[in-house]
């Protein structure tokens, strides 16, 4: 269990944005609710102006706590948070000029849509003519112009979320925070709203900090994704790098579907590759990502779409025999569950194309993959 401590100079900087260019900056931020256990541990994170960054992780990983500290609803225990170069730890939430969108919409039920949008502008004492213009623009932006006279109870969940988004943007903040905003919507509507929010962000150029536990949502919408676990950022990368090049076993397992094979490092080459002995005495070649010595335990990470069934002889560096246990038709691909090297849940995604090779349940088949597609990472905890 991590105890509360003073941040050290050795704390690693998790950022690709230069500090002087950061619009939002967490500088060695810690958070504890009981004075002993750290929920957020020495967070260093720089967010560029206009960036869409997602804080992604399982429940209890610290991502929402970071958002609440940035909003001002929770104080930081240690460290400093900066907004546009100024420290904001002691600035109350209503003076930070930050837009907020919540999962439960947080609309005033006794007010009409128009009145909900007017409220943040009236608080700022804007002239009536300006208020009307800004509300009109905000409603147009979320395609809800004809609903200004309705109350929230007269709207669907998706419509309420559009209004909540419009209210967060109506006073033209430079920073918008979104806490699981699509969590209450059904799958189809949620996916549609992902693209809407992404396009609104692109059009307005505001800075967005988005919290979710849905990895596909994070990959769809974000410029960068910070993967949290146990109060620490495990990896901060663009969506493609996060998926293609996970730096540890937690990220590999949390992001997308992943085959994991446990083994022991037998040799390390000068070309960045290593030989790993897995169950059954099989030896496979992989990228040495998080291993640095012979004899070390490792977990191999391999994406299902990178595996080929019955590859041509010599086409792949790694070849193993397996048994086809289950075929599931999913339209664009056939999800093939196999038993390979003692693992009964080895998954291969076979593209549903006219030229794909016919396979059947119960058959024995070879599976193959390139060394560069297999990553030798830290051993998964038992």
Secondary structure, DSSP 8 states (H G I E B T S, - for coil): --B-----TT-----SS-GGGEEEEEEEEEEESSSSBEEEEEEEEEEETT-EEEEEESTTSSHHHHHHHHHTSS--SEEEEEETTEE-TTS-GGGS-EEEEETT----TTSBHHHHHHHHHHHTT--HHHHHHHHHHHHHHTT-GGGTT-BGGGS-HHHHHHHHHHHHHTT--SEEEEESTTTTS-HHHHHHHHHHHHHHHHHH--EEEEEES-HHHHHHH-SEEEEEETTEEEEEE-HHHHHHS-SSHHHHHHSS--EEEEEEEEEE-TTSEEEEEEGGG-EEEEEESS--STT-EEEEEE-GGG-EET--TTS-SEEEEEEEEEEEE-SSEEEEEEEETTEEEEEEEEE--TT-----TT-EEEEEE-GGGEEEE-----
